[in-house]
Amino acid sequence: MKAFAIRFVFGAVFLLQVVTASPAETIKVAFLGTLSGPFALQGEETLKNVQAATDIVNARGGILEGRKLEIIAFDNKGNPQEALIVLKQAIDQNVRYIISGVSNIAHALTDAIGKHNARNPEQSVVFLDYGALDPALTESKCSFWHFRFEAHADMQVNVLTDYMAKLPSIHRVYLINQDYAYGQAVTRVSREMLAAKRPDIRIVGEDLIPLGKVKDFAPYVAKIRASDADSVLTGNWGNDLALLIKASNEAGLKATYYTLLAALFGAPGAIGAAGADRVKTVYAWDINAADPTRQKMLREYKAKYNAVSNLTFLPAYRVIEMLTSAINTARTTDPAKVAYALEEIKYAGPSGDSWMRAEDHQIIAPVYVMGFAKVGQPGVNQDEEGTGYGWKTEALVEARDNLPAIKCQMERPPK
């Protein structure tokens, strides 16, 4: 009996040591992206950026003295209804942090998460929005549980139209955008800002196209040519931009494109040599703005994940780095406490200082204006998607110089 008791005590102590020594439970984060369909490339490349950012955090020790981040990917198929299905799957797997983007999906997720959190405060979920650009998400539709890590459409168009207003060569502008919340916002604010900054500029045409449905942009390019536009301003992204640029190149259209998302995955390959010095874009950051050490790191991650892009999608890194800082600040993974901590977080990123504005959960961050140029020109030593062309910095607007008005009336849970 005495021997049994000794063996029992020894076994219990051994089991306790094993449990104590085992790795801490990972902090699960769900990525809800478009991993199939016409925008799959954009979803896949965004996921690779998130994974690279997570690797960086985990390699330096993780969060809360050693806990690692774990990214769990779900395919929302580019559809708001499907996004709600995979959101429930993630919540059922006890995931409390959701990464996603694209405005129509972000609106659906924000509404669903708000209702879920109201019904289940003990299972609250935080939505980390890497790039849904409809301003309403941090204005009339703002939510305590939603945080946006990219400059929204009005902020980006403000930077782009400031740049355009300084160019005396621009007289006739054609607007073409996708027909959903984000594209409609770009159309509206482009008209307003160009009229205010350069009243002499004429809007000579305007189209809203169905999101992801147009396969042949030749008719739209013909309309642009017929309008005699010298410039095209577009918020199109993914296939809707790639096919538009391709059709323009095939038709020999000489208008200059001023874009919000030409640096996003897939577009540079479509732009090619024909877009040299003729496509401008705003973006959060680029590899040609990086120092040699960071360039080397990006090339290593590009090889690791077999990425098409250079993995420079800075909002993905902001999400992971600022979430890490918020959890470490709160000293807990409790979503409500982390959300309150995230309101105070600053990020000293490679593009310059940025911060999460507490009043509306909108990131205030630098924005670049870049031009597509041949590698070898000053400021362009890395190409995009094997084209031999890359992005050259033409302007950098600091965060403090691009502050949108606060239009959010936010309800907050008790601390």
Phi, psi and omega in degrees: 000317180296319179298320179298317180297320180295316180296322180296314180297316180299318179296318180297317179296318180298316179297319179298320180294320180296314179298317182294324185276348183291154182300144179296151180299139179290157174263111186277136177230127180269133172255115179255096186231168178276099185253007174211163180090189187293340180251023183297321180302316181295319178294317181295317181290325175297317178301319179296323175296317178297319180295319178297316178298321179293320177302319181298314179296314182294324182293332180264014173118356177077213187234148177051057176058047168119352178286137183264151171276141177233121179267126177245119186267138175232141179267112177271359175058021179068024187231127181301321180294318177294326178299323179291326178294313182286334173301313179298320178299318179296315179298320179296337176269015176066031174270134184243358178234125186242126174254128176198180179197192184076126196298315182295325177287319181297322177298315180296317181293318181300315179297314183293320180291321177300316179293318179299314183293326178294323180278332186228066184299336179281352179233040185298152182233141178249133181258117180255103189266111184279345184179030170282119196260001177296120182305330184303334183295336174241018177236254185295333181253021185295151181218144176302330186271359181247131177231130180254132186250018177222147174301132183281178189303315181298320179295318181290317179295326177301313179296315184294318181287330171301315179296313181296323184297338180274356184260109182293347181284346183270124179227327187228119187241136175251134179254128174221124185215167180278144187272072169207183192310312182295309182298322177296322178294319179297316179300311183300309187285333176297314177301312184296314186287321177295321179297322181284323187268329180217080182301340181283344179285133179259135169274110189259000178183158184204132176223142167244123185252151177294133186299119173070016185252335185279126179258336182233112182265005180304318178298324178291320178296322177298321177294321179296315179298316181296333180283348183061033178290137173267348183214148175237129176249123184216142172259007180306150178215170179060216181301328182293335174269316182302315181289327176296313179295317180300314179296323178295318179296317181295328181273353181071026179295129185262359180297149176272135179265126173249115193233163174262334190223031179288342178275352182288150188315130177098327182291315181303321179298324179285327181295306177058198186297330183294340181268359182302127179062014183231357176236124177243150179211157167260149182197162184285331186180167179208157181298329179287351174264000184270155174283165184303323180296316180289324176301317179297317179299318180295320178296323179294317178290326176300318178291318181301317185260007180050049186278149173283319183271176177273009179056048180250020181284091190300324178305327178296321179289323176300315180305306186291315182293319182284326173297317177302312180297321182293317179295317178295324178291317181285340182061031180197162172258009178302121187304317182296316180292323177293321178299316177297321178293323182296333178298339184255002190279137173250155181225115178270076185276178183292344178267351184125174185293141173219166180206157177270119183281123186295327187294329184222000180061037175255127175295138173251112193214158175296154177226132177266149161251127185228151176242148181278122187217157181291137176300136183113337172292155177306129179088001180230095177245357178232136181264175179243126170054035175071018184276340189083003179233149180216186185262130179251130179293125176249338175198151174226119180259120181292156183305316185294344182262010181217063184262113176285156176295149177275119183233031186245132170246099191258133171267131183244143175286164177298145177284000000 
